[in-house]
Amino acid sequence: MASLYELYLLYVRERRGTVAALFLLSILGTVSLFAVLLFWQVGERVTGDIQRSLGAGTVVVMGGPFSDRDLAAALSLGCFSGGYGVSVATGVLRYPNGTTKTVTVAAVPAGVRGVAGAAATANAYYAKAGETYRVAAAGKELTIYVKEAVVQMASMADLYADIYVDRALLGNLPYNYLVLQKAGRSCVKELRGLFPRAAVMDSDEFISALWGQLLLYLGSAALVALSTTAAVAALVYTYATTMYYTHFKEFAILRTLGLKKRGLAALALMLFALPAAAGSLTATALALTVEAPVVSTAQIALIPPAVVTVATLLASAPALRRLYAITPAEALRTE
């Protein structure tokens, strides 16, 4: 009797169109699932970056210059537990090797974003944590120690800076925007009345609206992933059922010739699940080659192929159960 591999090749040649379609659909389904999971990672990162820029539970007043008097007037509304102003200036970052880059420097009170004295926070694109740099900004030459280097994926143009330093280093500069910590309601209407030319934004409302928009895109990607995975399962079910009824007599004769139940079930799994598994693993291997500083395919590498594999096994289960139940005696009844 031919080996399982030879029998597998025989049936695959007969159904090579279906096998190819199953392979390609599995690739598409796996890639779609990766897209959904990576989109979720990106959404978390984007909202996290923006929340880091705005601060959780804050109201941001943009469109300065503002002064300490403006900050005091905003705090006097009684809606805020505290607040501070942020001064932004264009600066020049000087590296130890003598090269320079133009950067945006933000001056914040000590303790905000981890800055204190010479300790600063910087965008990882410009500086490395643990290194010392020279920065020229607002007419002053500073020596800073980068305590933390952050990989930033998203930011808002008016609230973005490459380097955050202790405002004591730059002196008493006008504020470009105010950050107010909410104690209850946000007093947005009162702030707009107090600063009619400024833009006032509640960070919690903005981030909620952003997540709502991201979820719309995530839902679209999930629909594609669900559709392709369902198509894989439907094709496997059709393929398995057709194979069972079309080749029932041959399978029964194989049992008569000595092929055990487990061997027949293994042959069926090779026919139904192997193309899907091959497509899913191919897509996974391709996904793992994608490198980005803000997303990680390695963290989710097992999920998409597992989903496709489970869908394949569930779809082929009815045919596998029937095949496993075939007895040698049934071969005689088919004659």
WOMOZI-V869856 format. One record per backbone hydrogen bond with DSSP energy under -0.5 kcal/mol. NH is the residue of the N-H (numbers start at 1). CO is the residue of the C=O. If there is no record, write none. Layout:
nh->NH co->CO
nh->NH co->CO
This chain:
nh->7 co->3
nh->8 co->4
nh->9 co->5
nh->10 co->6
nh->11 co->7
nh->12 co->8
nh->13 co->9
nh->14 co->10
nh->15 co->11
nh->16 co->13
nh->19 co->15
nh->20 co->16
nh->21 co->17
nh->22 co->18
nh->23 co->19
nh->24 co->20
nh->25 co->21
nh->26 co->22
nh->27 co->23
nh->28 co->24
nh->29 co->25
nh->30 co->26
nh->31 co->27
nh->32 co->28
nh->33 co->29
nh->34 co->30
nh->35 co->31
nh->36 co->32
nh->37 co->33
nh->38 co->34
nh->39 co->35
nh->40 co->36
nh->41 co->37
nh->42 co->38
nh->43 co->39
nh->44 co->40
nh->45 co->41
nh->46 co->42
nh->47 co->43
nh->48 co->44
nh->49 co->45
nh->50 co->46
nh->51 co->47
nh->52 co->48
nh->53 co->49
nh->54 co->50
nh->55 co->51
nh->58 co->55
nh->59 co->180
nh->60 co->201
nh->61 co->178
nh->62 co->60
nh->62 co->199
nh->63 co->176
nh->64 co->176
nh->66 co->175
nh->71 co->67
nh->72 co->68
nh->73 co->69
nh->74 co->70
nh->75 co->71
nh->76 co->72
nh->77 co->74
nh->78 co->75
nh->81 co->181
nh->82 co->181
nh->84 co->179
nh->86 co->177
nh->87 co->107
nh->89 co->105
nh->91 co->103
nh->92 co->136
nh->93 co->101
nh->94 co->92
nh->94 co->134
nh->95 co->93
nh->95 co->99
nh->98 co->95
nh->101 co->93
nh->103 co->91
nh->105 co->89
nh->105 co->103
nh->106 co->163
nh->107 co->87
nh->108 co->106
nh->108 co->165
nh->111 co->115
nh->112 co->109
nh->114 co->111
nh->115 co->112
nh->116 co->119
nh->119 co->116
nh->120 co->145
nh->121 co->164
nh->122 co->148
nh->123 co->162
nh->124 co->150
nh->126 co->123
nh->127 co->123
nh->130 co->146
nh->131 co->128
nh->133 co->144
nh->134 co->94
nh->135 co->142
nh->136 co->92
nh->137 co->135
nh->137 co->140
nh->138 co->90
nh->140 co->137
nh->142 co->135
nh->142 co->140
nh->144 co->133
nh->144 co->142
nh->145 co->118
nh->146 co->131
nh->146 co->144
nh->147 co->120
nh->147 co->145
nh->148 co->120
nh->150 co->122
nh->150 co->148
nh->152 co->150
nh->153 co->151
nh->159 co->156
nh->160 co->157
nh->162 co->104
nh->163 co->104
nh->164 co->121
nh->165 co->106
nh->166 co->117
nh->167 co->108
nh->169 co->166
nh->170 co->166
nh->170 co->167
nh->171 co->167
nh->173 co->171
nh->175 co->66
nh->176 co->86
nh->177 co->86
nh->178 co->61
nh->179 co->84
nh->180 co->59
nh->180 co->178
nh->181 co->82
nh->182 co->57
nh->182 co->180
nh->183 co->79
nh->184 co->79
nh->184 co->185
nh->191 co->187
nh->192 co->188
nh->193 co->189
nh->194 co->190
nh->195 co->191
nh->198 co->195
nh->199 co->62
nh->200 co->198
nh->201 co->60
nh->203 co->58
nh->203 co->201
nh->204 co->58
nh->206 co->202
nh->207 co->203
nh->208 co->204
nh->209 co->205
nh->210 co->206
nh->211 co->207
nh->212 co->208
nh->213 co->209
nh->214 co->210
nh->215 co->211
nh->216 co->212
nh->217 co->213
nh->218 co->214
nh->219 co->215
nh->220 co->216
nh->221 co->217
nh->222 co->218
nh->223 co->219
nh->224 co->220
nh->225 co->221
nh->226 co->222
nh->227 co->223
nh->228 co->224
nh->229 co->225
nh->230 co->226
nh->231 co->227
nh->232 co->228
nh->233 co->229
nh->234 co->230
nh->235 co->231
nh->236 co->232
nh->237 co->233
nh->238 co->234
nh->239 co->235
nh->240 co->236
nh->241 co->237
nh->242 co->238
nh->243 co->239
nh->244 co->240
nh->245 co->241
nh->246 co->242
nh->247 co->243
nh->251 co->247
nh->252 co->248
nh->253 co->249
nh->254 co->250
nh->255 co->251
nh->256 co->252
nh->257 co->253
nh->258 co->255
nh->259 co->254
nh->264 co->260
nh->265 co->261
nh->266 co->262
nh->267 co->263
nh->268 co->264
nh->269 co->265
nh->270 co->266
nh->271 co->267
nh->272 co->268
nh->273 co->269
nh->274 co->269
nh->277 co->273
nh->278 co->274
nh->279 co->275
nh->280 co->276
nh->281 co->277
nh->282 co->278
nh->283 co->279
nh->284 co->280
nh->285 co->281
nh->286 co->282
nh->287 co->283
nh->288 co->284
nh->289 co->285
nh->289 co->286
nh->290 co->287
nh->292 co->295
nh->300 co->297
nh->301 co->298
nh->303 co->300
nh->304 co->300
nh->305 co->301
nh->306 co->302
nh->307 co->303
nh->308 co->304
nh->309 co->305
nh->310 co->306
nh->311 co->307
nh->312 co->308
nh->313 co->309
nh->314 co->310
nh->315 co->311
nh->316 co->312
nh->317 co->313
nh->320 co->316
nh->321 co->317
nh->322 co->318
nh->323 co->319
nh->324 co->320
nh->325 co->321
nh->326 co->322
nh->326 co->323
nh->330 co->327
nh->331 co->327
nh->331 co->328
nh->332 co->328
nh->332 co->329
nh->333 co->329
nh->334 co->330
nh->335 co->331
nh->335 co->332
